Amino acid sequence: AAGGRPPLEEAMWLLAAPEDFQARTLKECPAMQLLAMVLIAEAKIDLHGASPAGTAAQLVAQAVQQVHSVPEHVFQALGRAWPIEVSLARFQEKMLGARAIADARSRAAAPFEVHFVICRCEENLEWLSSLGSPSGAVLFLYEVCGDQAVPDLSGFASVQRVAAPGSIKGSQGECSAVGVLQHITEVAATSAAAFTLFLSAEMPEGSERDLLEMVLQSLAQRTLDADFVALGMRREMPRVPTPCARAVWRSCFGPGLPLGYKGARFAVSGERLRSKPLGHWRGLLETLTSSPSACSAAEPDAEVFAGAWHAVLGEALQLPLRADDLQLPLFLRFVDGPSGFQATKMPKSSTYLLASVRS
């Protein structure tokens, strides 16, 4: 249904099944096989590009070729019961749209630049060397604990190492709220970067690593069409906010309680950052550095925005789960765990994620 969760996991599972199983599915329910292939092909446009000879187009061509083995009268009947034409039209629309976005970014006067921001103390950054950084990527490395060893970062066009105070370092390897807003104020809000990614200095693992690599693939293709993408997998648990948190939130984005993915790990578009005047970002930073009267001397700390970065950066207060977020491109709308909360012992493996980053 329009607006419903796309069955990416189920479709990828079907395409990853043994060939004899797929052949039987094609014989017994050809429409399901076709729709699964077209859905995954649409997701692959952002990951592999919109070339007529690319991976996505080839998968659709394969699907259409398979359907030719179905008797015409059977296929016509299936077309009345299954949204085959709608699916193919969506694929074509996505191909044209992604191609237009990539072409416009390639022709723009300013180079397509992606900035990475990491605040680190003693974390080992070897994992950065294995990332598929897009061309023109710039790394801003805020060094909190002095001059630490740096691995091979030749995948970045430029590395800006900046000595920084401990106030910009948050928990779990992330930049603190002050660190994020300071970088936005001093660099991101006035730069020509197409996207800025705030990452933890700690190596991402499992599905978080897969998610990051998918976003980087899309950036490499210059097709990413989203103003904000949370790069963490854990949701902020609903809780009663402190008076300080309420005061800070009200000052930053009005009344209401924010709820979203936890942590200062996200990608934000330069267009979104530049849509606000520089004074707006300076005001947010001032709110943190000169606490409202409701805050004690120790507040507000990095946790004030832990699950609220989406709201700070212009998204709705209640950020939907990825699978339900209509603002995200299809390839990012996978189910990311039971109710979005990853702090469980339930299995979290995903055929879709594993296949997408390895295909």
RAFENRA-V311967 format. One record per backbone hydrogen bond with DSSP energy under -1.0 kcal/mol. CO is the residue of the C=O (numbers start at 1). NH is the residue of the N-H. If there is no record, write none. Layout:
CO;NH, CO;NH
This chain:
1;4, 6;8, 7;11, 8;12, 9;13, 10;14, 11;15, 12;16, 18;22, 19;23, 20;24, 21;25, 22;26, 23;27, 24;28, 25;29, 29;33, 30;34, 31;35, 32;36, 33;37, 34;38, 35;39, 36;40, 37;41, 38;42, 39;43, 40;44, 44;48, 45;49, 51;54, 54;58, 55;59, 56;60, 57;61, 58;62, 59;63, 60;64, 61;65, 62;66, 63;67, 64;68, 66;69, 67;70, 71;75, 72;76, 73;77, 74;78, 75;79, 78;82, 82;84, 83;87, 84;88, 85;89, 86;90, 87;91, 88;92, 89;93, 90;94, 91;95, 92;96, 93;97, 94;98, 95;99, 96;100, 97;101, 98;102, 99;103, 100;104, 101;105, 102;106, 103;107, 111;113, 113;194, 113;195, 114;138, 115;197, 116;140, 117;199, 118;142, 120;144, 125;128, 126;129, 127;130, 128;131, 131;133, 134;137, 137;157, 137;158, 138;116, 139;160, 140;118, 141;162, 142;120, 143;164, 146;148, 153;156, 158;139, 160;141, 162;143, 165;168, 166;169, 168;176, 171;174, 173;201, 174;170, 176;180, 177;181, 178;182, 179;183, 180;184, 181;185, 182;186, 183;187, 183;188, 184;189, 187;190, 187;191, 194;270, 195;115, 196;268, 197;117, 198;266, 205;208, 206;210, 207;211, 208;212, 209;213, 210;214, 211;215, 212;216, 213;217, 214;218, 215;219, 216;220, 217;221, 218;223, 227;269, 229;267, 234;262, 242;246, 243;247, 244;248, 245;249, 246;250, 247;251, 248;252, 249;253, 250;254, 259;319, 260;236, 263;265, 265;231, 266;198, 267;229, 268;196, 269;273, 270;274, 273;276, 277;280, 278;282, 279;283, 280;284, 281;285, 282;286, 283;287, 284;288, 285;289, 286;290, 292;295, 296;299, 301;304, 303;306, 305;308, 306;263, 308;312, 309;313, 310;315, 311;314, 317;259, 317;319, 321;324, 322;325, 325;328, 329;332, 330;333, 337;340, 338;341, 342;344, 350;354, 351;355, 352;356, 353;357
